């Protein structure tokens, strides 16, 4: 499709159904979650295990065929935990899996197809057991993980840092830098004296933001008709 052919009313109906699905099936899967959660393609969100908590304005953006998965596992008396701060963005295809603990700071952006795991899940020699191959992960506030970043066990990433696309993070990355490569290495320092505009700035007035987004949706869909939408669904043309 070249553009959204739905009418404003149809779009509102779909959004209403998505909100119902999220409140009925996604929200109860968390131990706790703050207000303002936004979920796209909720049927492609997988939440598994206990001990998963998130702050306000969590954005979970999945897509068809690109599952977002948050999972914790119990090993004996130890149960994994995932703690997500406020205003965090998690993009399609990302998997976050905890055997011990993964903490993601507020305002962090996680691009598509990232993998964050605090365990190797199998010992080097005993392939039937995890043993001691687990260490907690700490991702600081306002971190940006590029597409297909892998974050391994025991890693700490400092605040404001950016991890380049495809990087494999196996050691700590300090704050205020850009790291890239496999294994990830610091390639540039950021100026901590410069002001960072964080995602949380978008949500200082949630009601106004919702009105603005609704007005934008009305404008984008203003010329759409029900007949045109049905035609695009059942007999799409090159203009659709």
ABEGO torsion letter per residue (X at the ends): XABBABBAAAAAAAAAAAAAAAAAAAAAABABBBBGBBBBGAAABBBBEBGBBBBBGBBBBBBBGBBBBBBBBBBEABBBBBBBBBGBBBBBGBBBBBABBBBBBBGBBBBBGBBBBABAGBBAABAABAEAABBBBBBBBGBBBBBGBBBBBGBBBBBGBBBBBGBBBABBBBBGBBBBEOBBBBABBBBAABBBBBAAAAAABAAAAAAAAAAAAAAAAAABBAAAAAAAAABBBAAX
